[in-house]
Amino acid sequence: TIGGGIGQSRLCMLLLEKAHVGEVQASIWDKQTEDCCAEAGVSLL
């Protein structure tokens, strides 16, 4: 379904061992968040 609530994304993060919700959920991220994640080696969708 569309959305799925925060629980679905958190469960995916846990199962896939991801550090940021942006690694399991597509969204629009501001430049500061993109830069911060890039420095930390986090790939956003």
N, C-alpha and C positions, 0 to 999 in steps of 0.2 A: 504494500500500500504506500501511498505518498505520505511522507512524514514518518510515522512509526514511533514518534515520541523520542525523548532523549534516551530512554532505556535501550532501544534497539542499537543506537549508535555506540553507547557505552559498552554493550555486550560485544559488538563487533570489535571495538578497540581492545577489549580484554582477550578475546579469542585470537585475534591477529597480532597481539602484542604491539599495539601502536601507541604512540605518545600523545598524539593530537587528534581531535575529532575530525579535522580536515583531511586526515589520511584515510578515513572510511566514509566520509560524507561530502559530496560535492556542494560547494557554496561559493559565495563571492567574498573574498577576503581583502581587507585594506592593505595598502602597501607596507605599512609597519609590520603587520602580522606576517605577510609574505617574506619580508626581509629577515625577521626574527627566526622564522621557521627554516629558511634557507641556511642561515648561519648555524643552526642546530642540526642540520642534515635531515630535516623533516620535509617530505614531499607531499604537498597539498594537492588534492584533486581539483 
